[in-house]
């Protein structure tokens, strides 16, 4: 399992390789997992096995603009890349930390596309390399990957089920004006068709999620 966040203003393609050894993988026939940002004249970003790819083709690719290289060297872009054997995915995305909504390319290890999980069982090393032209990159951070998957529907408004929580919250008492706004919002929601999907709490306290401030990839 591993995750790396990279920032660059390069207009030339670069590679992020998850490999079994710390040695260069180019032309070695090693079954590495390789991402390429800005492949084919910056027309796509890709993921595949091998360096070069097996049969010269990636497993999957994206043409989304923000997943490609910047077109202005005065403006940098930040990308994240992860491999997680525990949940069976390899993914890349944009912004400074892995999030489901920022994911631009994902491959499941056991799907019809032929992504072979056993090839990636012992991946241990992450390397960043240039293509044919030199590039300048900044490694923002590297570590264990967070879970970017969105869990399946689990909420049941009748039998309460404790949910795991690995973050932190801030609870405070709102002033009278904001408390009245909360009460009004709850009243509107209680009368709506989606009311059965929500549980209402006393508006005397307000809870804010502080997890994003504690995320190591977001610390300034």
C-alpha positions in Angstrom: 0.0 0.0 0.0 1.3 3.4 -0.8 0.4 7.0 -1.8 2.4 9.9 -3.2 1.5 13.5 -3.9 3.4 15.3 -6.6 3.4 19.0 -7.6 4.9 20.2 -11.0 4.7 22.9 -13.6 6.2 20.6 -16.2 4.7 20.6 -19.7 6.5 17.3 -20.5 5.2 13.9 -19.4 6.3 12.3 -16.2 5.9 8.8 -14.7 5.0 7.5 -11.2 6.0 3.8 -10.8 5.1 1.4 -8.0 7.6 -1.4 -8.2 9.0 -4.5 -6.5 12.5 -3.2 -6.3 14.3 0.2 -6.1 16.1 -0.3 -9.4 15.0 1.4 -12.7 12.3 -0.5 -14.4 12.6 0.8 -17.9 13.1 -2.1 -20.3 13.4 -4.6 -17.4 10.2 -6.6 -18.1 9.4 -6.1 -14.4 5.6 -6.1 -13.7 5.5 -2.6 -12.3 2.4 -0.5 -11.9 3.0 2.7 -13.8 1.1 6.0 -14.1 1.9 8.4 -16.9 0.7 12.0 -16.8 0.6 13.8 -20.1 1.1 10.8 -22.4 0.9 11.2 -26.2 1.6 14.9 -26.4 -0.5 15.6 -23.3 -3.7 14.1 -24.7 -4.2 11.6 -21.9 -3.0 10.3 -18.5 -2.8 6.6 -18.2 -2.3 3.6 -15.9 -0.9 0.2 -16.9 1.5 -2.6 -16.2 5.1 -2.7 -17.3 7.6 -0.1 -18.5 6.9 0.2 -21.4 3.3 -1.0 -21.1 2.4 -4.6 -22.0 1.4 -4.6 -25.7 2.2 -0.9 -25.7 -1.3 -0.1 -24.4 -2.4 1.2 -21.0 -5.1 -0.6 -19.0 -7.1 2.6 -18.7 -6.7 6.4 -19.3 -8.4 9.7 -18.8 -8.6 12.8 -21.0 -10.0 15.1 -18.3 -8.3 18.5 -18.5 -7.2 18.8 -14.9 -5.6 15.3 -15.0 -3.3 16.4 -17.8 -0.2 18.5 -17.6 -0.5 22.3 -17.2 -0.3 24.2 -20.4 1.1 27.2 -18.7 4.6 26.6 -17.0 3.8 29.6 -14.7 1.0 27.6 -13.1 1.7 24.3 -11.3 -0.7 21.4 -10.8 -0.8 18.8 -8.0 -1.6 15.1 -8.5 -1.9 12.1 -6.1 -1.3 8.5 -7.0 -2.1 5.5 -4.8 -2.0 1.7 -4.8 -4.0 -0.1 -2.1 -4.0 -3.9 -2.0 -6.4 -3.9 1.0 -9.3 -2.5 -1.1 -8.0 -3.7 -4.4 -7.6 -0.4 -6.3 -5.0 1.8 -8.0 -6.0 5.4 -8.6 -4.8 8.9 -9.4 -6.4 12.3 -9.0 -5.9 16.0 -8.6 -5.6 18.5 -5.7 -3.4 18.0 -2.7 -4.9 14.9 -1.1 -6.8 11.7 -2.2 -10.6 12.2 -2.2 -13.3 10.4 -4.0 -14.5 13.5 -5.8 -11.0 14.4 -7.0 -10.3 10.9 -8.5 -9.7 11.0 -12.2 -8.5 7.5 -12.9 -9.2 4.3 -11.0 -8.5 0.6 -11.8 -9.9 -2.3 -9.7 -7.6 -5.3 -9.4 -10.3 -7.9 -10.2 -12.4 -6.6 -13.0 -13.1 -7.5 -16.6 -10.2 -5.3 -17.9 -7.6 -7.8 -16.9 -5.9 -6.0 -14.1 -4.1 -8.9 -12.3 -4.0 -8.5 -8.5 -1.3 -11.1 -8.1 1.2 -9.0 -10.1 0.9 -6.2 -7.6 1.1 -8.3 -4.4 4.6 -7.3 -3.4 4.9 -3.8 -4.6 7.1 -1.9 -2.1 8.8 1.1 -3.8 7.5 4.4 -5.4 9.6 6.2 -7.9 9.0 9.3 -10.1 10.7 9.6 -13.5 10.7 11.8 -16.6 9.9 10.7 -20.1 12.0 11.7 -23.0 12.4 15.3 -21.7 13.7 16.3 -18.2 11.0 17.5 -15.8 11.0 19.3 -12.4 8.7 17.9 -9.7 8.2 18.4 -6.0 7.2 15.5 -3.8 4.6 17.0 -1.5 4.2 13.8 0.6 4.3 10.1 0.7 2.8 7.5 3.0 -0.1 5.1 3.5 -3.1 5.7 1.3 -6.4 6.9 2.8 -9.6 5.1 1.9 -11.1 7.0 -1.1 -14.0 4.6 -1.6 -17.6 5.7 -0.9 -19.2 3.0 1.3 -22.4 1.4 0.3 -25.7 2.5 1.9 -25.6 1.6 5.6 -27.9 4.1 7.3 -31.1 2.8 8.9 -33.3 5.5 10.6 -34.9 2.8 12.9 -32.1 0.6 14.4 -29.1 2.8 15.2 -25.8 1.4 14.2 -22.5 2.9 15.5 -20.2 4.0 12.7 -16.4 4.1 12.9 -15.0 7.6 13.1 -11.3 8.4 12.8 -11.4 12.1 12.7 -12.1 15.0 15.1 -15.1 17.2 15.7 -15.6 20.7 17.2 -18.8 21.1 19.2 -20.1 24.5 20.3 -23.3 26.4 21.3 -24.5 28.8 18.5 -25.9 32.2 19.5 -29.7 32.9 19.4 -29.8 34.0 15.8 -28.0 31.0 14.4 -29.9 28.6 16.7 -33.2 30.0 15.2 -31.8 29.4 11.7 -30.9 25.8 12.7 -34.4 25.2 14.1 -36.0 26.6 10.9 -33.8 24.4 8.7 -34.8 21.4 10.7 -38.5 22.2 10.5 -38.3 22.5 6.7 -36.4 19.2 6.4 -38.8 17.5 8.8 -41.7 18.3 6.4 -39.8 17.2 3.3 -40.0 13.8 1.6 -36.4 13.0 2.5 -37.0 13.5 6.3 -36.9 9.7 7.0 -33.3 9.6 5.9 -32.2 12.1 8.5 -31.8 12.0 12.3 -32.4 15.3 14.1 -30.4 16.5 17.1 -31.0 19.3 19.5 -30.2 22.6 17.9 -28.6 23.9 21.1 -25.2 22.5 19.9 -23.5 22.6 16.5 -20.8 20.1 15.4 -18.2 20.8 12.8 -15.9 18.2 11.2 -12.3 19.2 11.6 -10.8 16.1 9.9 -9.7 18.0 6.8 -7.6 20.3 9.0 -5.9 17.3 10.6 -5.2 15.5 7.3 -1.4 15.4 6.9 -1.7 16.1 3.2 -3.4 19.4 4.0 -1.0 20.8 6.5 0.6 24.0 5.3 
